[in-house]
C-alpha cells in the first residue's frame, strides 16, 4: 500500500508532529516507511523518530508513505488521517 500526502501543518513534520506520526506508526505490526517526495529523499523507517526528523518535511512538502503487512491498510489510513487533520 502506498499514499502520497501533502503536509499542511505550519511546522511540517518537526518535533511534536513527528512524535505523533511515529507513535501512530508504532501501533501497527506492518512495516511502514516514509519519504519526503518534495526533496526526493530516501525512504526511512516511519517508526523511528530520528529517521523521520532527518526527512526535513516542511509545510507544503509531499510525503509518500508505504506500508506492508497484515494491518497495512489500517496503518496507512491512520497516518493519512493524522497528516490531513494537521496532527
PDB file of N, CA, C and O in Angstrom:
ATOM      1  N   UNK A   1       0.847  -1.172   0.000  1.00  0.00           N
ATOM      2  CA  UNK A   1       0.000   0.000   0.000  1.00  0.00           C
ATOM      3  C   UNK A   1       0.891   1.233   0.000  1.00  0.00           C
ATOM      4  O   UNK A   1       1.955   1.255   0.619  1.00  0.00           O
ATOM      5  N   UNK A   2       0.432   2.255  -0.708  1.00  0.00           N
ATOM      6  CA  UNK A   2       1.208   3.491  -0.778  1.00  0.00           C
ATOM      7  C   UNK A   2       0.273   4.673  -0.936  1.00  0.00           C
ATOM      8  O   UNK A   2      -0.771   4.576  -1.582  1.00  0.00           O
ATOM      9  N   UNK A   3       0.658   5.787  -0.341  1.00  0.00           N
ATOM     10  CA  UNK A   3      -0.121   7.020  -0.480  1.00  0.00           C
ATOM     11  C   UNK A   3       0.826   8.211  -0.501  1.00  0.00           C
ATOM     12  O   UNK A   3       1.835   8.236   0.205  1.00  0.00           O
ATOM     13  N   UNK A   4       0.479   9.203  -1.329  1.00  0.00           N
ATOM     14  CA  UNK A   4       1.198  10.470  -1.362  1.00  0.00           C
ATOM     15  C   UNK A   4       0.295  11.514  -0.723  1.00  0.00           C
ATOM     16  O   UNK A   4      -0.858  11.679  -1.120  1.00  0.00           O
ATOM     17  N   UNK A   5       0.833  12.221   0.279  1.00  0.00           N
ATOM     18  CA  UNK A   5       0.006  13.126   1.082  1.00  0.00           C
ATOM     19  C   UNK A   5       0.723  14.461   1.265  1.00  0.00           C
ATOM     20  O   UNK A   5       1.889  14.485   1.657  1.00  0.00           O
ATOM     21  N   UNK A   6       0.037  15.572   0.986  1.00  0.00           N
ATOM     22  CA  UNK A   6       0.642  16.883   1.250  1.00  0.00           C
ATOM     23  C   UNK A   6       0.578  17.208   2.744  1.00  0.00           C
ATOM     24  O   UNK A   6      -0.411  16.907   3.411  1.00  0.00           O
ATOM     25  N   UNK A   7       1.630  17.816   3.252  1.00  0.00           N
ATOM     26  CA  UNK A   7       1.695  18.210   4.662  1.00  0.00           C
ATOM     27  C   UNK A   7       1.336  19.688   4.749  1.00  0.00           C
ATOM     28  O   UNK A   7       2.052  20.537   4.218  1.00  0.00           O
ATOM     29  N   UNK A   8       0.235  19.994   5.415  1.00  0.00           N
ATOM     30  CA  UNK A   8      -0.251  21.375   5.522  1.00  0.00           C
ATOM     31  C   UNK A   8       0.022  22.002   6.886  1.00  0.00           C
ATOM     32  O   UNK A   8      -0.210  23.195   7.081  1.00  0.00           O
ATOM     33  N   UNK A   9       0.510  21.206   7.823  1.00  0.00           N
ATOM     34  CA  UNK A   9       0.819  21.701   9.158  1.00  0.00           C
ATOM     35  C   UNK A   9       1.897  22.783   9.077  1.00  0.00           C
ATOM     36  O   UNK A   9       2.859  22.646   8.321  1.00  0.00           O
ATOM     37  N   UNK A  10       1.739  23.851   9.849  1.00  0.00           N
ATOM     38  CA  UNK A  10       2.659  25.000   9.799  1.00  0.00           C
ATOM     39  C   UNK A  10       4.121  24.635  10.029  1.00  0.00           C
ATOM     40  O   UNK A  10       5.007  25.240   9.425  1.00  0.00           O
ATOM     41  N   UNK A  11       4.389  23.658  10.890  1.00  0.00           N
ATOM     42  CA  UNK A  11       5.777  23.295  11.185  1.00  0.00           C
ATOM     43  C   UNK A  11       6.215  22.007  10.491  1.00  0.00           C
ATOM     44  O   UNK A  11       7.294  21.483  10.768  1.00  0.00           O
ATOM     45  N   UNK A  12       5.378  21.503   9.593  1.00  0.00           N
ATOM     46  CA  UNK A  12       5.729  20.274   8.888  1.00  0.00           C
ATOM     47  C   UNK A  12       5.774  19.087   9.833  1.00  0.00           C
ATOM     48  O   UNK A  12       4.946  18.963  10.735  1.00  0.00           O
ATOM     49  N   UNK A  13       6.755  18.211   9.615  1.00  0.00           N
ATOM     50  CA  UNK A  13       6.932  17.028  10.464  1.00  0.00           C
ATOM     51  C   UNK A  13       8.099  17.284  11.405  1.00  0.00           C
ATOM     52  O   UNK A  13       9.130  16.618  11.317  1.00  0.00           O
ATOM     53  N   UNK A  14       7.937  18.241  12.299  1.00  0.00           N
ATOM     54  CA  UNK A  14       9.002  18.616  13.222  1.00  0.00           C
ATOM     55  C   UNK A  14       8.517  18.406  14.652  1.00  0.00           C
ATOM     56  O   UNK A  14       7.358  18.684  14.961  1.00  0.00           O
ATOM     57  N   UNK A  15       9.373  17.929  15.504  1.00  0.00           N
ATOM     58  CA  UNK A  15       9.137  17.760  16.938  1.00  0.00           C
ATOM     59  C   UNK A  15       7.816  17.058  17.267  1.00  0.00           C
ATOM     60  O   UNK A  15       7.703  15.850  17.064  1.00  0.00           O
ATOM     61  N   UNK A  16       6.827  17.782  17.767  1.00  0.00           N
ATOM     62  CA  UNK A  16       5.579  17.163  18.218  1.00  0.00           C
ATOM     63  C   UNK A  16       4.856  16.419  17.099  1.00  0.00           C
ATOM     64  O   UNK A  16       4.451  15.277  17.317  1.00  0.00           O
ATOM     65  N   UNK A  17       4.669  17.007  15.904  1.00  0.00           N
ATOM     66  CA  UNK A  17       4.006  16.254  14.839  1.00  0.00           C
ATOM     67  C   UNK A  17       4.764  14.975  14.469  1.00  0.00           C
ATOM     68  O   UNK A  17       4.147  13.941  14.214  1.00  0.00           O
ATOM     69  N   UNK A  18       6.083  15.041  14.441  1.00  0.00           N
ATOM     70  CA  UNK A  18       6.876  13.851  14.121  1.00  0.00           C
ATOM     71  C   UNK A  18       6.696  12.787  15.197  1.00  0.00           C
ATOM     72  O   UNK A  18       6.593  11.600  14.890  1.00  0.00           O
ATOM     73  N   UNK A  19       6.659  13.211  16.450  1.00  0.00           N
ATOM     74  CA  UNK A  19       6.461  12.266  17.551  1.00  0.00           C
ATOM     75  C   UNK A  19       5.098  11.587  17.450  1.00  0.00           C
ATOM     76  O   UNK A  19       4.990  10.382  17.675  1.00  0.00           O
ATOM     77  N   UNK A  20       4.066  12.342  17.116  1.00  0.00           N
ATOM     78  CA  UNK A  20       2.728  11.761  16.944  1.00  0.00           C
ATOM     79  C   UNK A  20       2.694  10.807  15.755  1.00  0.00           C
ATOM     80  O   UNK A  20       2.047   9.761  15.810  1.00  0.00           O
ATOM     81  N   UNK A  21       3.386  11.167  14.691  1.00  0.00           N
ATOM     82  CA  UNK A  21       3.456  10.316  13.497  1.00  0.00           C
ATOM     83  C   UNK A  21       4.101   8.971  13.850  1.00  0.00           C
ATOM     84  O   UNK A  21       3.573   7.914  13.506  1.00  0.00           O
ATOM     85  N   UNK A  22       5.236   9.020  14.534  1.00  0.00           N
ATOM     86  CA  UNK A  22       5.960   7.807  14.916  1.00  0.00           C
ATOM     87  C   UNK A  22       5.143   6.977  15.908  1.00  0.00           C
ATOM     88  O   UNK A  22       5.092   5.752  15.797  1.00  0.00           O
ATOM     89  N   UNK A  23       4.511   7.632  16.865  1.00  0.00           N
ATOM     90  CA  UNK A  23       3.683   6.931  17.855  1.00  0.00           C
ATOM     91  C   UNK A  23       2.526   6.203  17.166  1.00  0.00           C
ATOM     92  O   UNK A  23       2.196   5.073  17.527  1.00  0.00           O
ATOM     93  N   UNK A  24       1.919   6.848  16.183  1.00  0.00           N
ATOM     94  CA  UNK A  24       0.827   6.224  15.436  1.00  0.00           C
ATOM     95  C   UNK A  24       1.343   5.043  14.627  1.00  0.00           C
ATOM     96  O   UNK A  24       0.730   3.976  14.632  1.00  0.00           O
ATOM     97  N   UNK A  25       2.459   5.220  13.936  1.00  0.00           N
ATOM     98  CA  UNK A  25       3.037   4.138  13.130  1.00  0.00           C
ATOM     99  C   UNK A  25       3.384   2.930  13.996  1.00  0.00           C
ATOM    100  O   UNK A  25       3.211   1.787  13.573  1.00  0.00           O
ATOM    101  N   UNK A  26       3.870   3.187  15.201  1.00  0.00           N
ATOM    102  CA  UNK A  26       4.302   2.110  16.099  1.00  0.00           C
ATOM    103  C   UNK A  26       3.147   1.236  16.584  1.00  0.00           C
ATOM    104  O   UNK A  26       3.383   0.140  17.093  1.00  0.00           O
ATOM    105  N   UNK A  27       1.923   1.691  16.440  1.00  0.00           N
ATOM    106  CA  UNK A  27       0.758   0.914  16.866  1.00  0.00           C
ATOM    107  C   UNK A  27       0.490  -0.273  15.948  1.00  0.00           C
ATOM    108  O   UNK A  27      -0.277  -1.170  16.298  1.00  0.00           O
ATOM    109  N   UNK A  28       1.116  -0.282  14.782  1.00  0.00           N
ATOM    110  CA  UNK A  28       0.828  -1.300  13.775  1.00  0.00           C
ATOM    111  C   UNK A  28       2.000  -2.261  13.611  1.00  0.00           C
ATOM    112  O   UNK A  28       3.161  -1.887  13.779  1.00  0.00           O
ATOM    113  N   UNK A  29       1.672  -3.509  13.278  1.00  0.00           N
ATOM    114  CA  UNK A  29       2.717  -4.518  13.089  1.00  0.00           C
ATOM    115  C   UNK A  29       3.346  -4.437  11.703  1.00  0.00           C
ATOM    116  O   UNK A  29       4.437  -4.967  11.492  1.00  0.00           O
ATOM    117  N   UNK A  30       2.687  -3.793  10.771  1.00  0.00           N
ATOM    118  CA  UNK A  30       3.197  -3.682   9.405  1.00  0.00           C
ATOM    119  C   UNK A  30       4.508  -2.905   9.356  1.00  0.00           C
ATOM    120  O   UNK A  30       4.808  -2.097  10.235  1.00  0.00           O
ATOM    121  N   UNK A  31       5.273  -3.168   8.315  1.00  0.00           N
ATOM    122  CA  UNK A  31       6.460  -2.371   8.025  1.00  0.00           C
ATOM    123  C   UNK A  31       5.980  -1.084   7.372  1.00  0.00           C
ATOM    124  O   UNK A  31       5.245  -1.123   6.386  1.00  0.00           O
ATOM    125  N   UNK A  32       6.388   0.051   7.915  1.00  0.00           N
ATOM    126  CA  UNK A  32       5.933   1.345   7.400  1.00  0.00           C
ATOM    127  C   UNK A  32       7.152   2.207   7.118  1.00  0.00           C
ATOM    128  O   UNK A  32       8.026   2.379   7.968  1.00  0.00           O
ATOM    129  N   UNK A  33       7.190   2.745   5.905  1.00  0.00           N
ATOM    130  CA  UNK A  33       8.285   3.623   5.500  1.00  0.00           C
ATOM    131  C   UNK A  33       7.705   4.929   4.993  1.00  0.00           C
ATOM    132  O   UNK A  33       6.572   4.974   4.512  1.00  0.00           O
ATOM    133  N   UNK A  34       8.490   5.987   5.103  1.00  0.00           N
ATOM    134  CA  UNK A  34       8.042   7.307   4.658  1.00  0.00           C
ATOM    135  C   UNK A  34       9.212   8.016   3.988  1.00  0.00           C
ATOM    136  O   UNK A  34      10.367   7.822   4.366  1.00  0.00           O
ATOM    137  N   UNK A  35       8.901   8.842   2.987  1.00  0.00           N
ATOM    138  CA  UNK A  35       9.941   9.670   2.375  1.00  0.00           C
ATOM    139  C   UNK A  35       9.374  11.033   2.032  1.00  0.00           C
ATOM    140  O   UNK A  35       8.165  11.198   1.870  1.00  0.00           O
ATOM    141  N   UNK A  36      10.260  12.003   1.924  1.00  0.00           N
ATOM    142  CA  UNK A  36       9.901  13.358   1.524  1.00  0.00           C
ATOM    143  C   UNK A  36       9.995  13.406   0.003  1.00  0.00           C
ATOM    144  O   UNK A  36      11.090  13.461  -0.556  1.00  0.00           O
ATOM    145  N   UNK A  37       8.851  13.385  -0.657  1.00  0.00           N
ATOM    146  CA  UNK A  37       8.815  13.398  -2.115  1.00  0.00           C
ATOM    147  C   UNK A  37       9.314  14.729  -2.667  1.00  0.00           C
ATOM    148  O   UNK A  37       9.946  14.766  -3.722  1.00  0.00           O
ATOM    149  N   UNK A  38       9.037  15.806  -1.970  1.00  0.00           N
ATOM    150  CA  UNK A  38       9.405  17.144  -2.420  1.00  0.00           C
ATOM    151  C   UNK A  38      10.919  17.294  -2.569  1.00  0.00           C
ATOM    152  O   UNK A  38      11.393  17.942  -3.502  1.00  0.00           O
ATOM    153  N   UNK A  39      11.671  16.698  -1.656  1.00  0.00           N
ATOM    154  CA  UNK A  39      13.133  16.798  -1.722  1.00  0.00           C
ATOM    155  C   UNK A  39      13.762  15.556  -2.339  1.00  0.00           C
ATOM    156  O   UNK A  39      14.985  15.420  -2.374  1.00  0.00           O
ATOM    157  N   UNK A  40      12.915  14.648  -2.826  1.00  0.00           N
ATOM    158  CA  UNK A  40      13.370  13.404  -3.448  1.00  0.00           C
ATOM    159  C   UNK A  40      14.275  12.603  -2.512  1.00  0.00           C
ATOM    160  O   UNK A  40      15.293  12.050  -2.928  1.00  0.00           O
ATOM    161  N   UNK A  41      13.878  12.557  -1.236  1.00  0.00           N
ATOM    162  CA  UNK A  41      14.661  11.825  -0.243  1.00  0.00           C
ATOM    163  C   UNK A  41      14.447  10.325  -0.340  1.00  0.00           C
ATOM    164  O   UNK A  41      13.653   9.849  -1.151  1.00  0.00           O
ATOM    165  N   UNK A  42      15.160   9.594   0.488  1.00  0.00           N
ATOM    166  CA  UNK A  42      15.035   8.143   0.550  1.00  0.00           C
ATOM    167  C   UNK A  42      13.962   7.756   1.562  1.00  0.00           C
ATOM    168  O   UNK A  42      13.612   8.534   2.449  1.00  0.00           O
ATOM    169  N   UNK A  43      13.450   6.538   1.411  1.00  0.00           N
ATOM    170  CA  UNK A  43      12.508   6.019   2.395  1.00  0.00           C
ATOM    171  C   UNK A  43      13.240   5.739   3.704  1.00  0.00           C
ATOM    172  O   UNK A  43      14.372   5.256   3.705  1.00  0.00           O
ATOM    173  N   UNK A  44      12.574   6.052   4.822  1.00  0.00           N
ATOM    174  CA  UNK A  44      13.111   5.758   6.151  1.00  0.00           C
ATOM    175  C   UNK A  44      12.041   5.042   6.963  1.00  0.00           C
ATOM    176  O   UNK A  44      10.864   5.045   6.602  1.00  0.00           O
ATOM    177  N   UNK A  45      12.459   4.436   8.049  1.00  0.00           N
ATOM    178  CA  UNK A  45      11.561   3.733   8.960  1.00  0.00           C
ATOM    179  C   UNK A  45      10.640   4.741   9.644  1.00  0.00           C
ATOM    180  O   UNK A  45      11.104   5.627  10.363  1.00  0.00           O
ATOM    181  N   UNK A  46       9.342   4.601   9.419  1.00  0.00           N
ATOM    182  CA  UNK A  46       8.359   5.533   9.984  1.00  0.00           C
ATOM    183  C   UNK A  46       8.180   5.358  11.487  1.00  0.00           C
ATOM    184  O   UNK A  46       7.499   6.159  12.126  1.00  0.00           O
ATOM    185  N   UNK A  47       8.783   4.322  12.055  1.00  0.00           N
ATOM    186  CA  UNK A  47       8.665   4.074  13.493  1.00  0.00           C
ATOM    187  C   UNK A  47       9.877   4.601  14.264  1.00  0.00           C
ATOM    188  O   UNK A  47      10.008   4.366  15.465  1.00  0.00           O
ATOM    189  N   UNK A  48      10.755   5.312  13.565  1.00  0.00           N
ATOM    190  CA  UNK A  48      11.963   5.869  14.182  1.00  0.00           C
ATOM    191  C   UNK A  48      11.905   7.394  14.165  1.00  0.00           C
ATOM    192  O   UNK A  48      11.933   8.007  13.098  1.00  0.00           O
ATOM    193  N   UNK A  49      11.824   8.002  15.340  1.00  0.00           N
ATOM    194  CA  UNK A  49      11.734   9.461  15.423  1.00  0.00           C
ATOM    195  C   UNK A  49      12.960  10.122  14.799  1.00  0.00           C
ATOM    196  O   UNK A  49      12.833  11.136  14.113  1.00  0.00           O
ATOM    197  N   UNK A  50      14.124   9.566  15.027  1.00  0.00           N
ATOM    198  CA  UNK A  50      15.352  10.144  14.467  1.00  0.00           C
ATOM    199  C   UNK A  50      15.294  10.131  12.942  1.00  0.00           C
ATOM    200  O   UNK A  50      15.613  11.130  12.297  1.00  0.00           O
ATOM    201  N   UNK A  51      14.890   9.015  12.374  1.00  0.00           N
ATOM    202  CA  UNK A  51      14.844   8.900  10.913  1.00  0.00           C
ATOM    203  C   UNK A  51      13.781   9.826  10.317  1.00  0.00           C
ATOM    204  O   UNK A  51      14.013  10.454   9.284  1.00  0.00           O
ATOM    205  N   UNK A  52      12.635   9.911  10.954  1.00  0.00           N
ATOM    206  CA  UNK A  52      11.566  10.784  10.448  1.00  0.00           C
ATOM    207  C   UNK A  52      12.016  12.246  10.485  1.00  0.00           C
ATOM    208  O   UNK A  52      11.746  13.000   9.551  1.00  0.00           O
ATOM    209  N   UNK A  53      12.690  12.641  11.544  1.00  0.00           N
ATOM    210  CA  UNK A  53      13.168  14.022  11.639  1.00  0.00           C
ATOM    211  C   UNK A  53      14.211  14.348  10.574  1.00  0.00           C
ATOM    212  O   UNK A  53      14.315  15.496  10.143  1.00  0.00           O
ATOM    213  N   UNK A  54      14.987  13.347  10.146  1.00  0.00           N
ATOM    214  CA  UNK A  54      16.010  13.600   9.120  1.00  0.00           C
ATOM    215  C   UNK A  54      15.410  13.922   7.757  1.00  0.00           C
ATOM    216  O   UNK A  54      16.112  14.415   6.875  1.00  0.00           O
ATOM    217  N   UNK A  55      14.130  13.651   7.575  1.00  0.00           N
ATOM    218  CA  UNK A  55      13.487  13.916   6.283  1.00  0.00           C
ATOM    219  C   UNK A  55      13.336  15.410   5.998  1.00  0.00           C
ATOM    220  O   UNK A  55      13.261  15.819   4.839  1.00  0.00           O
ATOM    221  N   UNK A  56      13.292  16.212   7.037  1.00  0.00           N
ATOM    222  CA  UNK A  56      13.170  17.659   6.845  1.00  0.00           C
ATOM    223  C   UNK A  56      11.870  18.078   6.184  1.00  0.00           C
ATOM    224  O   UNK A  56      11.861  18.988   5.354  1.00  0.00           O
ATOM    225  N   UNK A  57      10.777  17.428   6.541  1.00  0.00           N
ATOM    226  CA  UNK A  57       9.476  17.739   5.935  1.00  0.00           C
ATOM    227  C   UNK A  57       8.958  19.068   6.471  1.00  0.00           C
ATOM    228  O   UNK A  57       8.788  19.247   7.677  1.00  0.00           O
ATOM    229  N   UNK A  58       8.712  19.987   5.556  1.00  0.00           N
ATOM    230  CA  UNK A  58       8.211  21.318   5.888  1.00  0.00           C
ATOM    231  C   UNK A  58       6.770  21.460   5.386  1.00  0.00           C
ATOM    232  O   UNK A  58       6.258  20.587   4.684  1.00  0.00           O
ATOM    233  N   UNK A  59       6.134  22.557   5.752  1.00  0.00           N
ATOM    234  CA  UNK A  59       4.784  22.836   5.262  1.00  0.00           C
ATOM    235  C   UNK A  59       4.790  22.829   3.735  1.00  0.00           C
ATOM    236  O   UNK A  59       5.704  23.358   3.103  1.00  0.00           O
ATOM    237  N   UNK A  60       3.763  22.227   3.159  1.00  0.00           N
ATOM    238  CA  UNK A  60       3.542  22.108   1.717  1.00  0.00           C
ATOM    239  C   UNK A  60       4.451  21.100   1.025  1.00  0.00           C
ATOM    240  O   UNK A  60       4.401  20.981  -0.200  1.00  0.00           O
ATOM    241  N   UNK A  61       5.277  20.373   1.767  1.00  0.00           N
ATOM    242  CA  UNK A  61       6.006  19.254   1.177  1.00  0.00           C
ATOM    243  C   UNK A  61       5.031  18.084   1.037  1.00  0.00           C
ATOM    244  O   UNK A  61       4.013  18.025   1.726  1.00  0.00           O
ATOM    245  N   UNK A  62       5.354  17.165   0.142  1.00  0.00           N
ATOM    246  CA  UNK A  62       4.566  15.945   0.000  1.00  0.00           C
ATOM    247  C   UNK A  62       5.381  14.773   0.522  1.00  0.00           C
ATOM    248  O   UNK A  62       6.579  14.665   0.261  1.00  0.00           O
ATOM    249  N   UNK A  63       4.715  13.898   1.261  1.00  0.00           N
ATOM    250  CA  UNK A  63       5.356  12.680   1.740  1.00  0.00           C
ATOM    251  C   UNK A  63       4.703  11.478   1.074  1.00  0.00           C
ATOM    252  O   UNK A  63       3.522  11.501   0.726  1.00  0.00           O
ATOM    253  N   UNK A  64       5.494  10.435   0.905  1.00  0.00           N
ATOM    254  CA  UNK A  64       4.987   9.158   0.421  1.00  0.00           C
ATOM    255  C   UNK A  64       5.117   8.180   1.574  1.00  0.00           C
ATOM    256  O   UNK A  64       6.187   8.035   2.165  1.00  0.00           O
ATOM    257  N   UNK A  65       4.022   7.513   1.885  1.00  0.00           N
ATOM    258  CA  UNK A  65       4.022   6.508   2.946  1.00  0.00           C
ATOM    259  C   UNK A  65       3.765   5.151   2.307  1.00  0.00           C
ATOM    260  O   UNK A  65       2.819   4.985   1.537  1.00  0.00           O
ATOM    261  N   UNK A  66       4.611   4.188   2.632  1.00  0.00           N
ATOM    262  CA  UNK A  66       4.428   2.813   2.175  1.00  0.00           C
ATOM    263  C   UNK A  66       4.202   1.933   3.396  1.00  0.00           C
ATOM    264  O   UNK A  66       4.891   2.068   4.407  1.00  0.00           O
ATOM    265  N   UNK A  67       3.238   1.038   3.294  1.00  0.00           N
ATOM    266  CA  UNK A  67       3.003   0.090   4.384  1.00  0.00           C
ATOM    267  C   UNK A  67       2.813  -1.299   3.796  1.00  0.00           C
ATOM    268  O   UNK A  67       2.198  -1.476   2.744  1.00  0.00           O
ATOM    269  N   UNK A  68       3.356  -2.276   4.505  1.00  0.00           N
ATOM    270  CA  UNK A  68       3.272  -3.654   4.048  1.00  0.00           C
ATOM    271  C   UNK A  68       3.114  -4.565   5.250  1.00  0.00           C
ATOM    272  O   UNK A  68       3.912  -4.517   6.186  1.00  0.00           O
ATOM    273  N   UNK A  69       2.080  -5.398   5.219  1.00  0.00           N
ATOM    274  CA  UNK A  69       1.853  -6.326   6.317  1.00  0.00           C
ATOM    275  C   UNK A  69       0.373  -6.541   6.564  1.00  0.00           C
ATOM    276  O   UNK A  69      -0.477  -6.082   5.801  1.00  0.00           O
ATOM    277  N   UNK A  70       0.084  -7.248   7.644  1.00  0.00           N
ATOM    278  CA  UNK A  70      -1.284  -7.652   7.962  1.00  0.00           C
ATOM    279  C   UNK A  70      -2.226  -6.473   8.166  1.00  0.00           C
ATOM    280  O   UNK A  70      -3.389  -6.537   7.768  1.00  0.00           O
ATOM    281  N   UNK A  71      -1.743  -5.403   8.777  1.00  0.00           N
ATOM    282  CA  UNK A  71      -2.600  -4.248   9.049  1.00  0.00           C
ATOM    283  C   UNK A  71      -2.174  -3.011   8.237  1.00  0.00           C
ATOM    284  O   UNK A  71      -2.325  -1.875   8.685  1.00  0.00           O
ATOM    285  N   UNK A  72      -1.648  -3.263   7.051  1.00  0.00           N
ATOM    286  CA  UNK A  72      -1.122  -2.181   6.197  1.00  0.00           C
ATOM    287  C   UNK A  72      -2.183  -1.145   5.841  1.00  0.00           C
ATOM    288  O   UNK A  72      -1.911   0.055   5.861  1.00  0.00           O
ATOM    289  N   UNK A  73      -3.387  -1.601   5.516  1.00  0.00           N
ATOM    290  CA  UNK A  73      -4.460  -0.662   5.159  1.00  0.00           C
ATOM    291  C   UNK A  73      -4.803   0.254   6.327  1.00  0.00           C
ATOM    292  O   UNK A  73      -4.918   1.469   6.164  1.00  0.00           O
ATOM    293  N   UNK A  74      -4.963  -0.335   7.497  1.00  0.00           N
ATOM    294  CA  UNK A  74      -5.314   0.447   8.685  1.00  0.00           C
ATOM    295  C   UNK A  74      -4.196   1.424   9.043  1.00  0.00           C
ATOM    296  O   UNK A  74      -4.464   2.558   9.441  1.00  0.00           O
ATOM    297  N   UNK A  75      -2.957   0.993   8.905  1.00  0.00           N
ATOM    298  CA  UNK A  75      -1.812   1.862   9.207  1.00  0.00           C
ATOM    299  C   UNK A  75      -1.796   3.061   8.272  1.00  0.00           C
ATOM    300  O   UNK A  75      -1.625   4.198   8.710  1.00  0.00           O
ATOM    301  N   UNK A  76      -1.973   2.804   6.992  1.00  0.00           N
ATOM    302  CA  UNK A  76      -1.960   3.884   6.008  1.00  0.00           C
ATOM    303  C   UNK A  76      -3.115   4.849   6.249  1.00  0.00           C
ATOM    304  O   UNK A  76      -2.938   6.065   6.172  1.00  0.00           O
ATOM    305  N   UNK A  77      -4.291   4.312   6.540  1.00  0.00           N
ATOM    306  CA  UNK A  77      -5.456   5.163   6.819  1.00  0.00           C
ATOM    307  C   UNK A  77      -5.223   6.045   8.049  1.00  0.00           C
ATOM    308  O   UNK A  77      -5.562   7.228   8.040  1.00  0.00           O
ATOM    309  N   UNK A  78      -4.647   5.472   9.099  1.00  0.00           N
ATOM    310  CA  UNK A  78      -4.409   6.222  10.338  1.00  0.00           C
ATOM    311  C   UNK A  78      -3.385   7.333  10.126  1.00  0.00           C
ATOM    312  O   UNK A  78      -3.565   8.446  10.619  1.00  0.00           O
ATOM    313  N   UNK A  79      -2.322   7.037   9.400  1.00  0.00           N
ATOM    314  CA  UNK A  79      -1.286   8.047   9.161  1.00  0.00           C
ATOM    315  C   UNK A  79      -1.778   9.135   8.212  1.00  0.00           C
ATOM    316  O   UNK A  79      -1.451  10.310   8.376  1.00  0.00           O
ATOM    317  N   UNK A  80      -2.562   8.733   7.222  1.00  0.00           N
ATOM    318  CA  UNK A  80      -3.148   9.723   6.301  1.00  0.00           C
ATOM    319  C   UNK A  80      -4.060  10.673   7.079  1.00  0.00           C
ATOM    320  O   UNK A  80      -3.979  11.890   6.910  1.00  0.00           O
ATOM    321  N   UNK A  81      -4.924  10.121   7.925  1.00  0.00           N
ATOM    322  CA  UNK A  81      -5.848  10.945   8.715  1.00  0.00           C
ATOM    323  C   UNK A  81      -5.082  11.885   9.639  1.00  0.00           C
ATOM    324  O   UNK A  81      -5.460  13.047   9.792  1.00  0.00           O
ATOM    325  N   UNK A  82      -4.019  11.397  10.251  1.00  0.00           N
ATOM    326  CA  UNK A  82      -3.209  12.222  11.143  1.00  0.00           C
ATOM    327  C   UNK A  82      -2.642  13.434  10.399  1.00  0.00           C
ATOM    328  O   UNK A  82      -2.720  14.561  10.888  1.00  0.00           O
ATOM    329  N   UNK A  83      -2.078  13.198   9.231  1.00  0.00           N
ATOM    330  CA  UNK A  83      -1.489  14.292   8.450  1.00  0.00           C
ATOM    331  C   UNK A  83      -2.564  15.239   7.929  1.00  0.00           C
ATOM    332  O   UNK A  83      -2.418  16.458   8.014  1.00  0.00           O
ATOM    333  N   UNK A  84      -3.636  14.679   7.391  1.00  0.00           N
ATOM    334  CA  UNK A  84      -4.694  15.519   6.815  1.00  0.00           C
ATOM    335  C   UNK A  84      -5.400  16.372   7.869  1.00  0.00           C
ATOM    336  O   UNK A  84      -5.947  17.428   7.554  1.00  0.00           O
ATOM    337  N   UNK A  85      -5.385  15.911   9.119  1.00  0.00           N
ATOM    338  CA  UNK A  85      -6.005  16.673  10.213  1.00  0.00           C
ATOM    339  C   UNK A  85      -4.988  17.528  10.965  1.00  0.00           C
ATOM    340  O   UNK A  85      -5.256  17.987  12.075  1.00  0.00           O
ATOM    341  N   UNK A  86      -3.826  17.740  10.359  1.00  0.00           N
ATOM    342  CA  UNK A  86      -2.765  18.590  10.916  1.00  0.00           C
ATOM    343  C   UNK A  86      -2.282  18.162  12.298  1.00  0.00           C
ATOM    344  O   UNK A  86      -1.925  18.986  13.139  1.00  0.00           O
ATOM    345  N   UNK A  87      -2.281  16.848  12.503  1.00  0.00           N
ATOM    346  CA  UNK A  87      -1.728  16.259  13.723  1.00  0.00           C
ATOM    347  C   UNK A  87      -2.521  16.650  14.939  1.00  0.00           C
ATOM    348  O   UNK A  87      -2.189  16.239  16.051  1.00  0.00           O
TER     349      UNK A  87
END
